[in-house]
């Protein structure tokens, strides 16, 4: 399976969602956000990856669909993929900052480990090449909803053996097939399950562990959600609220973040 060394340190591991809000709520997925998380002691962060039409891997989230985008939450991922890097940077300025390339993030924070949330399958080939070029394969976990894509990354990453995660969503998402497969014991080839915080309970986390996977909770942004993840035995907690997560973890157990 994946690189077991990726998940190391005091449990649960604190993971800054898109770098977190340490540099400001509007600056997520920017170098400033990751720098702020690093200075707070974080050694794990999450980043969203899209392939631009001009051929770069861009760290940007994008909206899930037209409805989501229509509520003023940005541009859909599919539209982002039809835009060049220059166009993306012209239209999207998170908190006034520049949208970074993945290689900027990897080279600027060489001692940080990243959960890379893959937004579309088109990133696969170039991402594998970039991880090899920057010798970063052992410090990333590839995640997303697409189980088939997860298996493709598993196959493509040999012999680098990149750590692979699968996201289990909430509500009526079609991706909840992942939850069914988890419960039925049909998931293979992944190392971690990323559980939406609304699904987290000791029995659910226990199930994940019995299946042989790490249990990582996203996106826990309240004291209730964070404490529930801790009580349930989560291996990792992803949060936007990096100061709050750090405060709660340090109150419960004095720890190091690396």
N, C-alpha and C positions, 0 to 999 in steps of 0.2 A: 504494500500500500504506500501511502505518501510518506513524506519525511517527518518522522515522529519528533525530530528536534524542533520543528516549526512551533509546536505547542509546548513551550517551556516557560518556566517561571512560576510565580505564585498563582494559585487558582482561586477564584476565576480570573482569567486574563482580562485586563481592561483594554478595550479596542475603541479607538476614536473614530466614530462614524464620519466618513468623508473628512477626517481630520478634526471633527468636532467644532464646537463654537468658541473655542478659546481666543480666536482672533476676531470673533464677531459672527453672529448667526448667518450673515450673508456671504461669508468668505469660505464656506466649505468647499472641498475639492480644490484648494489652492495651496501654494507653497507656504503662504502665511499661516494657514490653518494647521498644516502638518508641523510647522516650526513651533507654533504655540503648544500643540500637543506634546511635542518632544520636550519642550522646556518644563511642562508640567510633570514629566516623568514617564509619559507613554512610550512604549516600545512597539506597540501594535496599532495599526490604523487601517481603515477601509478606504478604498478608492473605486470610483466608477469609470469604466473604460468603454470608449466608443472609437471606431475607426473613421477618420475624416475622409472625405472624397479625395483629398490630396495625398493620402497615404500615411498619415500620422496616427499614432495611438494617443487619443486625447483624454484627459481626466476631466470628465464632465458627466452629469447625470442625465439630463433630458427628461421629458415627460413620457409617461407610459403610453398615452394614447391621445387622440384629438380632444376628447372630453376633458381630460386632465389638463392639457395645454390650454384649452379654452377658458379655464378658470384663472388664467394669468400665471400659470406655473411653468411657463417656458415653452420650449420647442420639443416636439416628439423626437425620440431617438432615431426613427427612420429618416426624418428630415435632417437631423444633424449629420447623418451619414452621407447625405447628398451635398453637404456643405464643405468647403475647403477649410483648412485651419484658420486662414485669415478671416474668412466669413464668420466662423464660429467666434473668434476672438473679437470681431467687430460688434457682433450682436449680444454676446454674453460676457459680462464683466462682473463676476461675483464680488459684491462689496467694493467694486472699483478695481479689483485685482485682475491679473491676466490668467486666463485658463491655461493650465500647464500641460505639457506633454508627459506621458508616462515616464519617459526616460529622464526628464527633469526631476521628477519625484524620486525615482529610484537612485539617481546619482547624488541628489541633494541630501538624502537620508539613508546612507549606506548601512546603518546599523538598525534601521527600523524594519519590521516585518509587516507585510501588507496582505490584507484580504482584498483581492481584486474582483469586483462585481462586474461580470461580463454581460454587457447589455445586448449584444447581437453576436451571432456565430461568425460574422465576417472578421472578427479580430483574431481568430485562432492562430492562423499561420504566422502572421507578423508578431503576435505576442510571444509565441514560442521562440522565434528568432531573437527578439529583444531580450528575453530572459536569459538566453544563452550568451548573447553578446555582453550583457552587463553582469553575468555570473550571479543572477538574482533568483534562479529557479528554486533554491533551497530556502528562500525567505519570503515566498509568496504562497498564498492559498487561493486557488481559483474557485469562485463561487458563482451561483446563479440558479434560476429556476429550471433550466433546461437539462434534464437528466441525460438525454442523448448527447448534448454538447459536453457535459461533464465526462462522459465515457470517451469522447473523442480526444479531450485534453489528456485523459489518462493514457490513452494509446500513443498520442503524439509526444508526450513528455518523457517517454522511455528513451534513454536510461536516466534522465534527470529526476524522474519520479516526483513530480510536483505534487504538493498536497492539494486535494480536490474536496470541495464542499458542495452541498446541495441545499437549496433554500426551500423551506416548507412555509407556505403562506397561510393567510387567514381567510375567513369568510367563504365566498363562493368562487374564488379564483379557480380557473381551470387547472392551475398548477397544483391544486390540492391533491391531484393524483399522486404527488410525491408523498403526501401524508399517508395515503392508502398503501403505497408500496412499502413505506417504512413499517407500518403496522403489520403488514402481511409478510414481512421478512424478505421482500423481493429486491431490495436495494443492494447492489454490489458495486465495488470499484470506487467508492468514495470514502473519505476519511472523517468528514464532519457533517453534521446536520445543523443548519441555521434555522432556528425556530423563531417565529414571530412571538413577541412577548405575551400576546393574548392566549397562546397555546401552552404556555409553560406551567408545569406542575411537577411535583416529585414523581408521579407515575409516568408522565411523558418523558421527562429527562431520564428516568430509570429505563424506559423502553429503548431510548437512543443508546444508552450505555450497554444494554444487553445485546443490542445488534452490533456492538463493536465500534461505535462512532463517538467522536467528541460531540458535545452538545453546546452550541453557541447561540445565545439569545440576542435577537435584534428587535426593534431599536428601543432599548429600555431607557426612557427619558424621565421617569418619575421615581420618587423614592419607593413607591409601592412596587413598581415593575422591577426595579433593581434588586430590592430586598427579596422579592419572590424568586427571582432568578438565582440568587445566592442560596436561599433556603432549599430550592429545588435541586441544587447540586450542579449547576451549569459550569462548564469548563471555561467559557468565555462570555463576556457581556459587551455588546456593541451599543454605544450611546453617543448622541449628539452633545449631551451635557457633560463634558469631560471633567469639569471641576466637581460637579455633584457626584459622579461615579467614583472619582478618586476619593472624595471625602467619605463616602459610605464604606468603601472597601478598606480604607485606612482605619476607620473607627472600629470595624469588625475584626480586622486582623492586620497588625503592622506588617508591611510588605515592601518588597522591591518590585519595580515594574519591568525588570529585565531578567 
